[in-house]
């Protein structure tokens, strides 16, 4: 079976990183947040906001879960 050396290296690095935190997702997340803050880069959130016009239909849509009644 063919293996991609780059993909294997990424898997190895990811495994070592997770193992360094004893596979604790909260600790991994905290470390990533710390690195994100230290990077100095602007961080944006791409989540949708209620009441935005949808891209395809051009009609306003309630994204909060309740149905629109017109």
C-alpha positions as a printed Julia matrix, in Angstrom:
70×3 Matrix{Float64}:
   0.0    0.0    0.0
   1.25   3.47  -0.89
   1.86   5.92   1.97
   2.36   9.66   1.78
   5.41  10.74   3.78
   4.02  14.21   4.43
   0.72  12.88   5.77
   2.59  10.37   7.93
   4.74  13.18   9.35
   1.65  15.27  10.15
   0.08  12.27  11.93
   3.28  11.71  13.91
   3.52  15.38  14.95
  -0.17  15.48  15.9
   0.24  12.31  17.99
   3.3   13.71  19.79
   1.49  16.99  20.49
  -1.58  15.22  21.91
   0.6   12.86  23.95
   2.47  15.83  25.46
  -0.84  16.89  27.02
  -1.79  13.33  28.01
  -4.56  13.49  25.37
  -6.42  16.07  27.52
  -8.54  18.08  25.05
  -9.07  20.93  27.53
  -5.31  21.31  27.98
  -4.72  21.11  24.22
  -7.4   23.75  23.6
  -5.92  26.03  26.29
  -2.47  25.71  24.71
  -3.82  26.51  21.25
  -5.65  29.58  22.63
  -2.41  30.71  24.31
  -0.49  30.31  21.05
  -3.25  32.13  19.19
  -3.0   35.11  21.56
   0.8   35.16  21.42
   0.84  35.1   17.61
  -0.21  38.73  17.31
  -2.46  37.9   14.39
  -5.99  39.21  14.11
  -8.53  36.48  14.91
 -12.0   36.65  13.38
 -15.18  34.69  13.98
 -16.98  33.55  10.86
 -20.21  32.52  12.54
 -23.51  33.66  11.09
 -25.52  36.35  12.8
 -29.34  36.26  13.02
 -31.17  38.31  10.42
 -28.52  38.25   7.72
 -29.65  37.9    4.13
 -28.91  34.48   2.75
 -26.37  34.29  -0.01
 -28.43  32.29  -2.49
 -32.01  33.48  -2.19
 -31.43  37.13  -1.28
 -34.25  36.83   1.28
 -33.82  37.57   4.96
 -33.94  34.47   7.11
 -34.31  33.98  10.84
 -31.35  31.85  11.9
 -32.45  31.69  15.53
 -34.56  28.58  15.11
 -38.05  30.13  15.03
 -40.01  30.01  11.79
 -40.69  33.22   9.88
 -44.36  33.97   9.42
 -45.28  36.39   6.63
